[in-house]
Amino acid sequence: MGDVLRVRGVRVVRAGRAILDGIDLHLAAGERLGLAGPNGSGKTTLLKVLALLLTPTEGEREVFGVPVSRTVPTELRRRMAVVFQDPPLLTGSVLANIYLPLRIRGLGRNKAREEAYAWLERFGLEVFAGRSARSLSGGERARLALARALALRPEVLFLDEPFAAVDVTSRAPLKATLREILRDQGTSLLLISHDYRDLEDLTERTVVLVRGRVLAAGPTATLRREHPLVRELFP
Ligand SMILES: Nc1ncnc2c1ncn2[C@@H]1O[C@H](COP(=O)(O)OP(=O)(O)OP(=O)(O)O)[C@@H](O)[C@H]1O
């Protein structure tokens, strides 16, 4: 299988400073990749470049085998989903947060409702279906954002610190659910996390950024053991 994402020589300059500098990276179909590094190392910026939300100052991007320039076709964006740490939710009900995006994608009323409920159940949110999404706790919001992103069946899922608001005991089952869905749907993942445990649980390969450059890359399971500088960052 080919790469779903490939970037070469990505450079992003802001306020006269290169916040990404010469990044080469690829993500294979169905691969789960971690992105780690200290605060300000450029992780979120790189995620935005890869998710076609930000045009780099320099560099080439290829998405699903298609070279991407400044204007990004909507069809390409629709094959991806992004969840940030504090995801914006719709003001309506919890159910509507999944139902409406499915309707917009063209599903009929009954089918959209049925699928939306199934996704809520999968993430343990069915009891909240009729409640206002704004009334959810931080951890519940995080689960809803994941359910909503996956309901759209993206080929690539980008997650930026998705478990930050999720308590430690809820994390393991949530990660297990996520792993199962990614496997079933054959979805590729790019995960940013400060918790190496999350990277070990969910990714096969990790890229470590420091000051906008790749410090190290390799199998998540062995990278820390084999790279003293990575071990320093993730003791
Ligand atoms: N629009 C901008 N203008 C100026 N500087 C920016 C801009 N966007 C990001 N930066 C800077 O670029 C650097 C990288 O930011 P980025 O958010 O990508 O880092 P990060 O690795 O995701 O950090 P964290 O772990 O803290 O979330 C930071 O120093 C940030 O302040």
PDBQT file of the ligand as one rigid body, heavy atoms in Angstrom, charges set to zero:
ROOT
HETATM    1  N1  LIG A 301       1.412  32.386  13.910  1.00  0.00    +0.000 N 
HETATM    2  C1  LIG A 301       2.535  32.321  14.631  1.00  0.00    +0.000 A 
HETATM    3  N2  LIG A 301       3.341  33.406  14.771  1.00  0.00    +0.000 NA
HETATM    4  C2  LIG A 301       4.490  33.341  15.493  1.00  0.00    +0.000 A 
HETATM    5  N3  LIG A 301       4.906  32.213  16.128  1.00  0.00    +0.000 NA
HETATM    6  C3  LIG A 301       4.143  31.131  16.022  1.00  0.00    +0.000 A 
HETATM    7  C4  LIG A 301       2.923  31.100  15.281  1.00  0.00    +0.000 A 
HETATM    8  N4  LIG A 301       2.378  29.869  15.361  1.00  0.00    +0.000 NA
HETATM    9  C5  LIG A 301       3.236  29.164  16.139  1.00  0.00    +0.000 A 
HETATM   10  N5  LIG A 301       4.273  29.913  16.541  1.00  0.00    +0.000 N 
HETATM   11  C6  LIG A 301       5.414  29.459  17.382  1.00  0.00    +0.000 C 
HETATM   12  O1  LIG A 301       5.984  28.339  16.762  1.00  0.00    +0.000 OA
HETATM   13  C7  LIG A 301       6.457  27.411  17.712  1.00  0.00    +0.000 C 
HETATM   14  C8  LIG A 301       5.829  26.043  17.441  1.00  0.00    +0.000 C 
HETATM   15  O2  LIG A 301       4.450  26.063  17.797  1.00  0.00    +0.000 OA
HETATM   16  P1  LIG A 301       3.572  24.750  17.849  1.00  0.00    +0.000 P 
HETATM   17  O3  LIG A 301       2.239  25.128  18.378  1.00  0.00    +0.000 OA
HETATM   18  O4  LIG A 301       3.643  24.086  16.525  1.00  0.00    +0.000 OA
HETATM   19  O5  LIG A 301       4.382  23.883  18.915  1.00  0.00    +0.000 OA
HETATM   20  P2  LIG A 301       3.986  22.520  19.668  1.00  0.00    +0.000 P 
HETATM   21  O6  LIG A 301       5.164  21.617  19.522  1.00  0.00    +0.000 OA
HETATM   22  O7  LIG A 301       2.691  22.023  19.178  1.00  0.00    +0.000 OA
HETATM   23  O8  LIG A 301       3.889  23.030  21.159  1.00  0.00    +0.000 OA
HETATM   24  P3  LIG A 301       3.024  22.524  22.443  1.00  0.00    +0.000 P 
HETATM   25  O9  LIG A 301       3.607  21.214  22.860  1.00  0.00    +0.000 OA
HETATM   26  O10 LIG A 301       3.296  23.598  23.449  1.00  0.00    +0.000 OA
HETATM   27  O11 LIG A 301       1.591  22.469  22.023  1.00  0.00    +0.000 OA
HETATM   28  C9  LIG A 301       6.105  27.996  19.062  1.00  0.00    +0.000 C 
HETATM   29  O12 LIG A 301       7.250  28.628  19.582  1.00  0.00    +0.000 OA
HETATM   30  C10 LIG A 301       5.010  29.004  18.751  1.00  0.00    +0.000 C 
HETATM   31  O13 LIG A 301       5.001  30.054  19.681  1.00  0.00    +0.000 OA
ENDROOT
TORSDOF 0
